[in-house]
Structure formats: structure tokens, C-alpha cells
Amino acid sequence: MIKGLVASAFGAVVISALVAMPANAQDDMAAKTTVCGACHGQSGEPVSGNTPTIWGQQGNFLYKELHDYHSGERANPIMAPLVKNFSLQDLRGIANYFAAKTWPAKQASTAAPAGAEPEGIAMCKACHGPKFEGGQPAPRLAGQGYEYLISAMDAFADGKRTNNLDMPGFMKALTESQRQAIAHYLSSL
């Protein structure tokens, strides 16, 4: 009888632990990512126009960027040290955590409505999708901040950002004014 009680109690503990595990894993991920909110925003809205929106972004893209900061392929004085101590498994979990969140609702914008698509943007649709909402293999661009977009586009064009084989060539092929027009358009979506 005691063996039966012990077995039942042990079984109840195991089942309770298994039921609680997803919540604990989610709580653990929330704790690991608390620092991210300082720049990327606690509710998905970045605190600066130079910081990308990561809530609802493509998971594989987020993982690639985190991996590149971790490996040193992409340099950033803030991001590289933050991700250095995470395992690649943790980075995958962080990417999936943010990808599962909802893209922030568009705030009232002072920018002009999108209007006609600017010259040169058609080539972006092959990877970023017809509405620029991303997909394999590319990130969502629609609704990203103008400052972040133009900074990233210029970094690819100037050879300062090289962690993508295609983007430098695409951005070099555009004029500065075309890149600015594309960034304005995408940020207004």
C-alpha cells in the first residue's frame, strides 16, 4: 500500500512538473529577454527609430542575425556582447519567442501615405514578399522605422554590413535617393 502511495505521489509530481514546464519555459524566456525591451520596446515598439521592430519578425531571420552577432560576423557594440553568453539553442529560443509575438499595430504616422511604389522596389518582392511582410528567407520590411531601414540599406550599399550575400549588390545598384524613397515607402506601410 505504501508503495502504491509513493508511486501515485511520484506520478502526480511528474505530471505536475510536465504540465508546469511550458509555463516555466515561457517565464524563463521572458526573463532571458527582458533586457531586449530596453531598445526594442517592452510592447514591441522600439524606443528609437534606429532600432528594428523584432516582435512578429521572421524567426529564421532573427536567429540568423543573433547568430551573426554571436559569431562576430555582424558587429554591433550593443548586440554582440549581449548575445555572446547565450548558447545557439538559447538564441533559437529567443528568435522563436519574438517571432511568436504580434507585430505592433501601426501608430499614427506623420509620414505621407505609401502611394505609388518607388522605383527599384520591385526587386525586393522576390524575397520580402508582395506586401513586404517577409517570409523565407527574408525579414518583414513593412512598418519598420525609416531610420532603421535607411541605415541598414546604406550599410549594405557601403559594404559596412556584409552578413547577406545578395543585399550589398542590390543596395549598390540603387541610388541614394532610390534607397531613401524605398525606406520612406516601406516605413509608411
Backbone as JSON Lines, residues from 0, in Angstrom:
{"i":0,"aa":"M","n":[0.82,-1.18,0.0],"ca":[0.0,0.0,0.0],"c":[0.87,1.26,0.0]}
{"i":1,"aa":"I","n":[1.94,1.24,0.82],"ca":[2.83,2.39,0.86],"c":[3.51,2.58,-0.49]}
{"i":2,"aa":"K","n":[3.89,1.44,-1.11],"ca":[4.5,1.53,-2.44],"c":[3.53,2.18,-3.43]}
{"i":3,"aa":"G","n":[2.27,1.84,-3.33],"ca":[1.25,2.42,-4.21],"c":[1.08,3.91,-3.99]}
{"i":4,"aa":"L","n":[1.11,4.33,-2.71],"ca":[1.0,5.76,-2.4],"c":[2.22,6.52,-2.9]}
{"i":5,"aa":"V","n":[3.39,5.92,-2.7],"ca":[4.63,6.56,-3.16],"c":[4.61,6.68,-4.68]}
{"i":6,"aa":"A","n":[4.22,5.6,-5.35],"ca":[4.16,5.62,-6.82],"c":[3.14,6.66,-7.3]}
{"i":7,"aa":"S","n":[2.0,6.73,-6.64],"ca":[0.98,7.72,-7.01],"c":[1.47,9.14,-6.78]}
{"i":8,"aa":"A","n":[2.13,9.35,-5.63],"ca":[2.67,10.68,-5.33],"c":[3.74,11.06,-6.33]}
{"i":9,"aa":"F","n":[4.63,10.11,-6.64],"ca":[5.7,10.37,-7.62],"c":[5.09,10.7,-8.99]}
{"i":10,"aa":"G","n":[4.09,9.93,-9.38],"ca":[3.42,10.17,-10.66],"c":[2.76,11.54,-10.69]}
{"i":11,"aa":"A","n":[2.14,11.93,-9.58],"ca":[1.5,13.25,-9.51],"c":[2.53,14.36,-9.63]}
{"i":12,"aa":"V","n":[3.69,14.19,-9.0],"ca":[4.76,15.19,-9.08],"c":[5.27,15.3,-10.51]}
{"i":13,"aa":"V","n":[5.5,14.17,-11.16],"ca":[5.99,14.18,-12.54],"c":[4.97,14.85,-13.46]}
{"i":14,"aa":"I","n":[3.72,14.48,-13.34],"ca":[2.67,15.09,-14.18],"c":[2.58,16.58,-13.92]}
{"i":15,"aa":"S","n":[2.64,16.99,-12.66],"ca":[2.59,18.42,-12.33],"c":[3.77,19.17,-12.94]}
{"i":16,"aa":"A","n":[4.94,18.56,-12.89],"ca":[6.13,19.19,-13.47],"c":[6.0,19.32,-14.97]}
{"i":17,"aa":"L","n":[5.47,18.28,-15.61],"ca":[5.3,18.33,-17.07],"c":[4.26,19.37,-17.47]}
{"i":18,"aa":"V","n":[3.18,19.47,-16.72],"ca":[2.15,20.46,-17.02],"c":[2.7,21.87,-16.82]}
{"i":19,"aa":"A","n":[3.5,22.07,-15.79],"ca":[4.04,23.39,-15.48],"c":[5.21,23.77,-16.38]}
{"i":20,"aa":"M","n":[5.84,22.8,-17.05],"ca":[7.05,23.06,-17.82],"c":[6.88,24.14,-18.88]}
{"i":21,"aa":"P","n":[5.84,24.09,-19.73],"ca":[5.74,25.14,-20.74],"c":[5.64,26.55,-20.13]}
{"i":22,"aa":"A","n":[4.9,26.68,-19.05],"ca":[4.79,27.99,-18.41],"c":[6.15,28.41,-17.87]}
{"i":23,"aa":"N","n":[6.86,27.49,-17.24],"ca":[8.18,27.82,-16.72],"c":[9.14,28.15,-17.85]}
{"i":24,"aa":"A","n":[9.09,27.4,-18.95],"ca":[9.95,27.69,-20.09],"c":[9.63,29.06,-20.66]}
{"i":25,"aa":"Q","n":[8.35,29.39,-20.74],"ca":[7.93,30.7,-21.23],"c":[8.39,31.8,-20.28]}
{"i":26,"aa":"D","n":[8.22,31.56,-18.97],"ca":[8.69,32.52,-17.98],"c":[10.19,32.7,-18.07]}
{"i":27,"aa":"D","n":[10.91,31.58,-18.27],"ca":[12.36,31.62,-18.4],"c":[12.76,32.45,-19.62]}
{"i":28,"aa":"M","n":[12.07,32.26,-20.73],"ca":[12.38,33.02,-21.94],"c":[12.06,34.5,-21.74]}
{"i":29,"aa":"A","n":[10.97,34.79,-21.07],"ca":[10.62,36.18,-20.78],"c":[11.71,36.82,-19.92]}
{"i":30,"aa":"A","n":[12.24,36.06,-18.97],"ca":[13.31,36.59,-18.12],"c":[14.58,36.81,-18.93]}
{"i":31,"aa":"K","n":[14.91,35.86,-19.82],"ca":[16.12,35.98,-20.64],"c":[16.05,37.17,-21.58]}
{"i":32,"aa":"T","n":[14.85,37.55,-21.99],"ca":[14.71,38.6,-23.0],"c":[14.31,39.96,-22.42]}
{"i":33,"aa":"T","n":[14.24,40.07,-21.12],"ca":[13.85,41.34,-20.5],"c":[14.72,42.49,-20.98]}
{"i":34,"aa":"V","n":[16.01,42.26,-21.07],"ca":[16.95,43.31,-21.47],"c":[16.65,43.81,-22.9]}
{"i":35,"aa":"C","n":[16.08,42.97,-23.73],"ca":[15.78,43.35,-25.13],"c":[14.83,44.54,-25.2]}
{"i":36,"aa":"G","n":[13.91,44.6,-24.23],"ca":[12.92,45.67,-24.21],"c":[13.51,47.06,-24.03]}
{"i":37,"aa":"A","n":[14.71,47.15,-23.49],"ca":[15.33,48.46,-23.29],"c":[15.51,49.21,-24.6]}
{"i":38,"aa":"C","n":[15.75,48.48,-25.68],"ca":[15.9,49.12,-27.01],"c":[14.74,48.78,-27.95]}
{"i":39,"aa":"H","n":[14.35,47.51,-27.95],"ca":[13.33,47.05,-28.9],"c":[11.92,47.3,-28.4]}
{"i":40,"aa":"G","n":[11.78,47.79,-27.16],"ca":[10.49,48.14,-26.61],"c":[9.83,47.01,-25.84]}
{"i":41,"aa":"Q","n":[9.2,47.37,-24.74],"ca":[8.51,46.38,-23.89],"c":[7.22,45.88,-24.55]}
{"i":42,"aa":"S","n":[6.67,46.66,-25.47],"ca":[5.42,46.25,-26.12],"c":[5.6,46.12,-27.63]}
{"i":43,"aa":"G","n":[6.84,46.0,-28.07],"ca":[7.11,45.78,-29.49],"c":[7.46,47.03,-30.27]}
{"i":44,"aa":"E","n":[7.24,48.18,-29.7],"ca":[7.59,49.44,-30.36],"c":[8.99,49.85,-29.93]}
{"i":45,"aa":"P","n":[9.96,49.87,-30.84],"ca":[11.32,50.27,-30.47],"c":[11.35,51.67,-29.87]}
{"i":46,"aa":"V","n":[12.3,51.89,-28.96],"ca":[12.41,53.18,-28.3],"c":[13.1,54.22,-29.18]}
{"i":47,"aa":"S","n":[13.74,53.76,-30.26],"ca":[14.44,54.66,-31.18],"c":[14.14,54.23,-32.6]}
{"i":48,"aa":"G","n":[14.12,55.19,-33.5],"ca":[13.9,54.88,-34.91],"c":[15.02,54.09,-35.54]}
{"i":49,"aa":"N","n":[16.18,54.07,-34.89],"ca":[17.33,53.31,-35.41],"c":[17.3,51.84,-35.01]}
{"i":50,"aa":"T","n":[16.33,51.47,-34.19],"ca":[16.24,50.1,-33.68],"c":[15.11,49.38,-34.42]}
{"i":51,"aa":"P","n":[15.37,48.16,-34.88],"ca":[14.32,47.45,-35.62],"c":[13.22,46.89,-34.72]}
{"i":52,"aa":"T","n":[12.05,46.76,-35.28],"ca":[10.95,46.04,-34.64],"c":[11.27,44.56,-34.76]}
{"i":53,"aa":"I","n":[11.22,43.85,-33.63],"ca":[11.51,42.42,-33.67],"c":[10.28,41.58,-33.31]}
{"i":54,"aa":"W","n":[9.27,42.18,-32.69],"ca":[8.06,41.43,-32.37],"c":[7.37,41.04,-33.68]}
{"i":55,"aa":"G","n":[7.11,39.75,-33.86],"ca":[6.42,39.28,-35.05],"c":[7.31,39.18,-36.27]}
{"i":56,"aa":"Q","n":[8.6,39.42,-36.11],"ca":[9.54,39.32,-37.23],"c":[9.76,37.84,-37.55]}
{"i":57,"aa":"Q","n":[10.27,37.54,-38.72],"ca":[10.52,36.16,-39.14],"c":[11.54,35.51,-38.21]}
{"i":58,"aa":"G","n":[11.19,34.34,-37.66],"ca":[12.05,33.65,-36.71],"c":[13.41,33.27,-37.26]}
{"i":59,"aa":"N","n":[13.44,32.76,-38.48],"ca":[14.73,32.36,-39.06],"c":[15.63,33.56,-39.28]}
{"i":60,"aa":"F","n":[15.05,34.68,-39.67],"ca":[15.83,35.9,-39.84],"c":[16.39,36.36,-38.49]}
{"i":61,"aa":"L","n":[15.54,36.39,-37.46],"ca":[16.01,36.79,-36.13],"c":[17.14,35.89,-35.66]}
{"i":62,"aa":"Y","n":[16.98,34.58,-35.86],"ca":[18.04,33.66,-35.45],"c":[19.34,33.94,-36.2]}
{"i":63,"aa":"K","n":[19.24,34.16,-37.5],"ca":[20.45,34.44,-38.29],"c":[21.17,35.68,-37.77]}
{"i":64,"aa":"E","n":[20.42,36.73,-37.49],"ca":[21.05,37.96,-37.01],"c":[21.68,37.74,-35.63]}
{"i":65,"aa":"L","n":[20.96,37.06,-34.74],"ca":[21.52,36.76,-33.42],"c":[22.77,35.89,-33.54]}
{"i":66,"aa":"H","n":[22.7,34.89,-34.41],"ca":[23.84,34.02,-34.65],"c":[25.03,34.83,-35.18]}
{"i":67,"aa":"D","n":[24.77,35.74,-36.1],"ca":[25.85,36.54,-36.68],"c":[26.48,37.49,-35.66]}
{"i":68,"aa":"Y","n":[25.69,38.04,-34.76],"ca":[26.25,38.83,-33.66],"c":[27.09,37.93,-32.75]}
{"i":69,"aa":"H","n":[26.56,36.74,-32.47],"ca":[27.23,35.78,-31.59],"c":[28.58,35.34,-32.17]}
{"i":70,"aa":"S","n":[28.62,35.08,-33.47],"ca":[29.85,34.58,-34.11],"c":[30.83,35.69,-34.45]}
{"i":71,"aa":"G","n":[30.36,36.93,-34.43],"ca":[31.22,38.05,-34.81],"c":[31.12,38.41,-36.28]}
{"i":72,"aa":"E","n":[30.28,37.69,-37.05],"ca":[30.11,38.02,-38.46],"c":[29.42,39.37,-38.64]}
{"i":73,"aa":"R","n":[28.62,39.74,-37.67],"ca":[27.98,41.06,-37.69],"c":[28.38,41.79,-36.41]}
{"i":74,"aa":"A","n":[28.94,42.96,-36.58],"ca":[29.43,43.72,-35.43],"c":[28.39,44.74,-34.98]}
{"i":75,"aa":"N","n":[28.25,44.87,-33.69],"ca":[27.42,45.9,-33.09],"c":[27.84,46.0,-31.64]}
{"i":76,"aa":"P","n":[28.2,47.2,-31.19],"ca":[28.72,47.33,-29.83],"c":[27.7,47.02,-28.73]}
{"i":77,"aa":"I","n":[26.42,47.0,-29.06],"ca":[25.4,46.67,-28.06],"c":[25.0,45.2,-28.18]}
{"i":78,"aa":"M","n":[24.64,44.77,-29.39],"ca":[24.11,43.42,-29.56],"c":[25.16,42.32,-29.38]}
{"i":79,"aa":"A","n":[26.34,42.49,-29.91],"ca":[27.35,41.42,-29.85],"c":[27.64,40.99,-28.41]}
{"i":80,"aa":"P","n":[27.91,41.92,-27.49],"ca":[28.17,41.48,-26.11],"c":[26.94,40.85,-25.44]}
{"i":81,"aa":"L","n":[25.75,41.31,-25.8],"ca":[24.54,40.78,-25.16],"c":[24.31,39.31,-25.52]}
{"i":82,"aa":"V","n":[24.58,38.92,-26.75],"ca":[24.28,37.55,-27.18],"c":[25.45,36.6,-27.01]}
{"i":83,"aa":"K","n":[26.62,37.11,-26.74],"ca":[27.83,36.29,-26.65],"c":[27.71,35.14,-25.66]}
{"i":84,"aa":"N","n":[27.03,35.36,-24.53],"ca":[26.96,34.34,-23.49],"c":[25.8,33.37,-23.64]}
{"i":85,"aa":"F","n":[24.99,33.55,-24.67],"ca":[23.89,32.63,-24.91],"c":[24.37,31.47,-25.77]}
{"i":86,"aa":"S","n":[23.79,30.31,-25.56],"ca":[24.07,29.18,-26.46],"c":[23.29,29.38,-27.75]}
{"i":87,"aa":"L","n":[23.66,28.65,-28.78],"ca":[22.91,28.73,-30.05],"c":[21.47,28.25,-29.84]}
{"i":88,"aa":"Q","n":[21.28,27.28,-28.97],"ca":[19.93,26.82,-28.66],"c":[19.13,27.94,-28.0]}
{"i":89,"aa":"D","n":[19.74,28.68,-27.09],"ca":[19.07,29.82,-26.47],"c":[18.71,30.87,-27.52]}
{"i":90,"aa":"L","n":[19.64,31.12,-28.44],"ca":[19.38,32.12,-29.48],"c":[18.2,31.7,-30.35]}
{"i":91,"aa":"R","n":[18.1,30.4,-30.66],"ca":[16.94,29.9,-31.44],"c":[15.67,30.13,-30.62]}
{"i":92,"aa":"G","n":[15.71,29.85,-29.34],"ca":[14.54,30.07,-28.49],"c":[14.14,31.53,-28.42]}
{"i":93,"aa":"I","n":[15.12,32.41,-28.32],"ca":[14.85,33.85,-28.28],"c":[14.22,34.3,-29.6]}
{"i":94,"aa":"A","n":[14.77,33.83,-30.71],"ca":[14.22,34.18,-32.03],"c":[12.77,33.71,-32.14]}
{"i":95,"aa":"N","n":[12.5,32.5,-31.74],"ca":[11.14,31.96,-31.82],"c":[10.2,32.69,-30.86]}
{"i":96,"aa":"Y","n":[10.71,33.08,-29.7],"ca":[9.91,33.83,-28.72],"c":[9.4,35.14,-29.32]}
{"i":97,"aa":"F","n":[10.3,35.9,-29.95],"ca":[9.89,37.17,-30.53],"c":[9.07,36.97,-31.81]}
{"i":98,"aa":"A","n":[9.39,35.95,-32.59],"ca":[8.63,35.68,-33.82],"c":[7.17,35.34,-33.49]}
{"i":99,"aa":"A","n":[6.94,34.72,-32.36],"ca":[5.58,34.32,-31.97],"c":[4.74,35.49,-31.49]}
{"i":100,"aa":"K","n":[5.35,36.61,-31.21],"ca":[4.6,37.78,-30.76],"c":[3.94,38.46,-31.96]}
{"i":101,"aa":"T","n":[2.97,39.3,-31.69],"ca":[2.24,40.0,-32.74],"c":[2.99,41.27,-33.14]}
{"i":102,"aa":"W","n":[3.11,41.47,-34.44],"ca":[3.72,42.7,-34.95],"c":[2.94,43.88,-34.37]}
{"i":103,"aa":"P","n":[3.62,44.9,-33.86],"ca":[2.9,46.02,-33.23],"c":[1.97,46.73,-34.22]}
{"i":104,"aa":"A","n":[0.84,47.15,-33.69],"ca":[-0.12,47.9,-34.52],"c":[0.53,49.19,-34.98]}
{"i":105,"aa":"K","n":[0.21,49.57,-36.19],"ca":[0.78,50.8,-36.77],"c":[0.29,52.0,-35.97]}
{"i":106,"aa":"Q","n":[1.24,52.8,-35.53],"ca":[0.92,54.03,-34.82],"c":[0.55,55.1,-35.85]}
{"i":107,"aa":"A","n":[-0.18,56.1,-35.41],"ca":[-0.49,57.21,-36.31],"c":[0.82,57.79,-36.81]}
{"i":108,"aa":"S","n":[0.93,57.92,-38.11],"ca":[2.19,58.35,-38.71],"c":[2.09,59.76,-39.25]}
{"i":109,"aa":"T","n":[3.2,60.47,-39.14],"ca":[3.26,61.8,-39.74],"c":[3.77,61.7,-41.17]}
{"i":110,"aa":"A","n":[4.21,60.5,-41.56],"ca":[4.71,60.31,-42.92],"c":[3.54,60.31,-43.91]}
{"i":111,"aa":"A","n":[3.85,60.68,-45.11],"ca":[2.83,60.65,-46.17],"c":[2.41,59.2,-46.41]}
{"i":112,"aa":"P","n":[1.17,58.98,-46.83],"ca":[0.74,57.62,-47.14],"c":[1.65,57.02,-48.22]}
{"i":113,"aa":"A","n":[1.69,55.7,-48.25],"ca":[2.61,55.0,-49.13],"c":[2.54,55.46,-50.58]}
{"i":114,"aa":"G","n":[1.36,55.59,-51.13],"ca":[1.25,56.0,-52.53],"c":[1.82,54.96,-53.48]}
{"i":115,"aa":"A","n":[2.3,55.43,-54.63],"ca":[2.85,54.53,-55.64],"c":[4.18,53.95,-55.17]}
{"i":116,"aa":"E","n":[4.44,52.73,-55.6],"ca":[5.7,52.1,-55.25],"c":[6.86,52.85,-55.9]}
{"i":117,"aa":"P","n":[7.92,53.1,-55.15],"ca":[9.06,53.82,-55.72],"c":[9.87,52.96,-56.68]}
{"i":118,"aa":"E","n":[10.6,53.61,-57.52],"ca":[11.47,52.95,-58.49],"c":[12.49,52.08,-57.76]}
{"i":119,"aa":"G","n":[12.68,50.87,-58.25],"ca":[13.68,49.98,-57.7],"c":[13.17,49.01,-56.65]}
{"i":120,"aa":"I","n":[11.95,49.19,-56.19],"ca":[11.45,48.35,-55.1],"c":[10.96,46.98,-55.58]}
{"i":121,"aa":"A","n":[10.68,46.85,-56.85],"ca":[10.14,45.59,-57.37],"c":[11.06,44.4,-57.06]}
{"i":122,"aa":"M","n":[12.37,44.62,-57.13],"ca":[13.3,43.51,-56.88],"c":[13.2,43.0,-55.45]}
{"i":123,"aa":"C","n":[12.72,43.82,-54.52],"ca":[12.63,43.44,-53.11],"c":[11.54,42.39,-52.87]}
{"i":124,"aa":"K","n":[10.53,42.38,-53.74],"ca":[9.38,41.49,-53.54],"c":[9.74,40.02,-53.68]}
{"i":125,"aa":"A","n":[10.77,39.7,-54.44],"ca":[11.14,38.3,-54.63],"c":[11.43,37.61,-53.31]}
{"i":126,"aa":"C","n":[12.06,38.3,-52.38],"ca":[12.39,37.71,-51.08],"c":[11.5,38.21,-49.95]}
{"i":127,"aa":"H","n":[11.16,39.48,-49.97],"ca":[10.43,40.09,-48.85],"c":[8.92,39.99,-49.01]}
{"i":128,"aa":"G","n":[8.45,39.45,-50.13],"ca":[7.04,39.22,-50.35],"c":[6.34,40.39,-51.02]}
{"i":129,"aa":"P","n":[5.18,40.13,-51.6],"ca":[4.47,41.16,-52.35],"c":[4.01,42.35,-51.5]}
{"i":130,"aa":"K","n":[3.81,42.1,-50.19],"ca":[3.41,43.19,-49.29],"c":[4.54,43.56,-48.34]}
{"i":131,"aa":"F","n":[5.73,43.02,-48.59],"ca":[6.93,43.3,-47.8],"c":[6.79,42.85,-46.35]}
{"i":132,"aa":"E","n":[5.98,41.8,-46.13],"ca":[5.76,41.28,-44.78],"c":[6.7,40.12,-44.47]}
{"i":133,"aa":"G","n":[7.65,39.87,-45.36],"ca":[8.66,38.85,-45.12],"c":[8.19,37.45,-45.43]}
{"i":134,"aa":"G","n":[9.07,36.54,-45.2],"ca":[8.86,35.12,-45.48],"c":[10.22,34.52,-45.72]}
{"i":135,"aa":"Q","n":[10.25,33.24,-45.95],"ca":[11.56,32.61,-46.15],"c":[12.16,33.12,-47.44]}
{"i":136,"aa":"P","n":[13.32,33.62,-47.41],"ca":[14.29,33.7,-46.31],"c":[14.39,35.09,-45.68]}
{"i":137,"aa":"A","n":[13.54,36.0,-46.05],"ca":[13.77,37.42,-45.75],"c":[12.86,37.98,-44.66]}
{"i":138,"aa":"P","n":[13.32,39.05,-44.0],"ca":[12.54,39.66,-42.93],"c":[11.42,40.55,-43.44]}
{"i":139,"aa":"R","n":[10.52,40.85,-42.55],"ca":[9.48,41.84,-42.81],"c":[10.13,43.21,-42.87]}
{"i":140,"aa":"L","n":[9.74,43.99,-43.88],"ca":[10.2,45.37,-44.01],"c":[9.07,46.35,-43.79]}
{"i":141,"aa":"A","n":[7.85,45.95,-44.12],"ca":[6.68,46.82,-43.99],"c":[6.52,47.26,-42.54]}
{"i":142,"aa":"G","n":[6.51,48.56,-42.32],"ca":[6.29,49.09,-40.99],"c":[7.55,49.27,-40.16]}
{"i":143,"aa":"Q","n":[8.7,48.86,-40.66],"ca":[9.94,49.14,-39.93],"c":[10.17,50.65,-39.96]}
{"i":144,"aa":"G","n":[10.92,51.17,-39.03],"ca":[11.2,52.6,-38.97],"c":[12.09,53.06,-40.11]}
{"i":145,"aa":"Y","n":[11.84,54.27,-40.61],"ca":[12.63,54.83,-41.71],"c":[14.12,54.86,-41.36]}
{"i":146,"aa":"E","n":[14.45,55.34,-40.17],"ca":[15.85,55.48,-39.78],"c":[16.56,54.13,-39.8]}
{"i":147,"aa":"Y","n":[15.9,53.1,-39.28],"ca":[16.5,51.77,-39.29],"c":[16.67,51.28,-40.72]}
{"i":148,"aa":"L","n":[15.63,51.4,-41.53],"ca":[15.68,50.91,-42.9],"c":[16.79,51.59,-43.7]}
{"i":149,"aa":"I","n":[16.85,52.91,-43.64],"ca":[17.85,53.62,-44.45],"c":[19.26,53.3,-43.94]}
{"i":150,"aa":"S","n":[19.4,53.16,-42.64],"ca":[20.7,52.81,-42.07],"c":[21.15,51.43,-42.56]}
{"i":151,"aa":"A","n":[20.25,50.46,-42.53],"ca":[20.58,49.1,-42.99],"c":[20.87,49.09,-44.48]}
{"i":152,"aa":"M","n":[20.05,49.78,-45.26],"ca":[20.25,49.81,-46.71],"c":[21.59,50.47,-47.06]}
{"i":153,"aa":"D","n":[21.89,51.58,-46.42],"ca":[23.16,52.27,-46.66],"c":[24.34,51.42,-46.22]}
{"i":154,"aa":"A","n":[24.2,50.7,-45.1],"ca":[25.29,49.85,-44.63],"c":[25.58,48.73,-45.63]}
{"i":155,"aa":"F","n":[24.54,48.17,-46.23],"ca":[24.76,47.17,-47.28],"c":[25.41,47.81,-48.5]}
{"i":156,"aa":"A","n":[24.92,48.97,-48.9],"ca":[25.45,49.64,-50.1],"c":[26.9,50.05,-49.92]}
{"i":157,"aa":"D","n":[27.27,50.47,-48.71],"ca":[28.63,50.95,-48.43],"c":[29.59,49.82,-48.06]}
{"i":158,"aa":"G","n":[29.1,48.6,-47.98],"ca":[29.96,47.48,-47.63],"c":[30.24,47.36,-46.13]}
{"i":159,"aa":"K","n":[29.54,48.11,-45.31],"ca":[29.73,48.04,-43.86],"c":[28.99,46.85,-43.25]}
{"i":160,"aa":"R","n":[27.96,46.42,-43.91],"ca":[27.21,45.25,-43.46],"c":[27.29,44.21,-44.57]}
{"i":161,"aa":"T","n":[27.83,43.06,-44.23],"ca":[28.1,42.05,-45.25],"c":[27.57,40.67,-44.88]}
{"i":162,"aa":"N","n":[26.67,40.57,-43.92],"ca":[26.21,39.26,-43.48],"c":[25.06,38.7,-44.33]}
{"i":163,"aa":"N","n":[24.93,39.22,-45.54],"ca":[23.96,38.71,-46.51],"c":[24.63,38.8,-47.87]}
{"i":164,"aa":"L","n":[24.62,37.73,-48.62],"ca":[25.35,37.71,-49.89],"c":[24.68,38.55,-50.99]}
{"i":165,"aa":"D","n":[23.37,38.68,-50.95],"ca":[22.65,39.38,-52.02],"c":[22.46,40.87,-51.79]}
{"i":166,"aa":"M","n":[22.21,41.24,-50.55],"ca":[21.83,42.63,-50.26],"c":[22.86,43.68,-50.67]}
{"i":167,"aa":"P","n":[24.17,43.47,-50.47],"ca":[25.11,44.52,-50.9],"c":[24.98,44.86,-52.39]}
{"i":168,"aa":"G","n":[24.86,43.86,-53.22],"ca":[24.72,44.11,-54.66],"c":[23.42,44.84,-54.99]}
{"i":169,"aa":"F","n":[22.33,44.42,-54.36],"ca":[21.06,45.08,-54.61],"c":[21.1,46.54,-54.19]}
{"i":170,"aa":"M","n":[21.66,46.79,-53.01],"ca":[21.67,48.17,-52.5],"c":[22.66,49.06,-53.26]}
{"i":171,"aa":"K","n":[23.77,48.5,-53.73],"ca":[24.73,49.27,-54.54],"c":[24.12,49.66,-55.87]}
{"i":172,"aa":"A","n":[23.21,48.84,-56.37],"ca":[22.57,49.12,-57.67],"c":[21.58,50.28,-57.59]}
{"i":173,"aa":"L","n":[21.16,50.62,-56.38],"ca":[20.21,51.72,-56.2],"c":[20.96,53.02,-55.9]}
{"i":174,"aa":"T","n":[20.39,54.12,-56.32],"ca":[20.96,55.41,-55.96],"c":[20.57,55.73,-54.52]}
{"i":175,"aa":"E","n":[21.23,56.69,-53.93],"ca":[20.9,57.11,-52.57],"c":[19.45,57.57,-52.49]}
{"i":176,"aa":"S","n":[19.0,58.33,-53.48],"ca":[17.61,58.83,-53.46],"c":[16.62,57.68,-53.64]}
{"i":177,"aa":"Q","n":[16.96,56.66,-54.41],"ca":[16.08,55.49,-54.54],"c":[15.98,54.76,-53.2]}
{"i":178,"aa":"R","n":[17.11,54.59,-52.52],"ca":[17.08,53.92,-51.21],"c":[16.23,54.73,-50.23]}
{"i":179,"aa":"Q","n":[16.36,56.04,-50.24],"ca":[15.56,56.88,-49.35],"c":[14.07,56.75,-49.66]}
{"i":180,"aa":"A","n":[13.73,56.77,-50.95],"ca":[12.32,56.65,-51.34],"c":[11.75,55.28,-50.93]}
{"i":181,"aa":"I","n":[12.54,54.23,-51.1],"ca":[12.1,52.89,-50.71],"c":[11.91,52.82,-49.2]}
{"i":182,"aa":"A","n":[12.86,53.38,-48.44],"ca":[12.75,53.35,-46.97],"c":[11.51,54.13,-46.51]}
{"i":183,"aa":"H","n":[11.24,55.28,-47.12],"ca":[10.03,56.04,-46.77],"c":[8.77,55.24,-47.07]}
{"i":184,"aa":"Y","n":[8.76,54.61,-48.24],"ca":[7.61,53.82,-48.64],"c":[7.36,52.67,-47.66]}
{"i":185,"aa":"L","n":[8.41,51.9,-47.41],"ca":[8.27,50.72,-46.53],"c":[7.87,51.12,-45.11]}
{"i":186,"aa":"S","n":[8.42,52.21,-44.61],"ca":[8.09,52.62,-43.24],"c":[6.66,53.11,-43.11]}
{"i":187,"aa":"S","n":[6.07,53.52,-44.23],"ca":[4.69,54.02,-44.17],"c":[3.65,52.91,-44.31]}
{"i":188,"aa":"L","n":[4.1,51.69,-44.58],"ca":[3.15,50.57,-44.75],"c":[2.64,50.05,-43.42]}
